[in-house]
Amino acid sequence: ARPPSRPPSPPAAADGKRPGYIGIYSPEARKRRLAAFHAKRKRRVWTKKVKYDVRKNFADSRMRVKGRFVKKEDEELLRDLASCV
């Protein structure tokens, strides 16, 4: 999709700046763009969503050391050590 075409811009001053403009946008155009940005920002979703419950359940059931998963072989050794202490 092509972006909407902009209306023709007013003539630039001698220094290259157009009076009343902020960057390349007129005050009205800037207000419209900022309103769209703020509306989009309000719609953002910041909560985590679990895509696959099976993977989450498997990860929750695995043993971890300092947040990292432990190999199955090492997991048995660690359980034996924990039961001795």
Buried (B, 14 or more C-beta within 10 A) or exposed (E): EEEEEEEEEEEEEEEEEBEEBEEEBBEEBBEEEEEEEEEEEEEEEEEEEEEEEEEEEEEEEEBEEEEEEBEEEEBEEBEEEEEEE
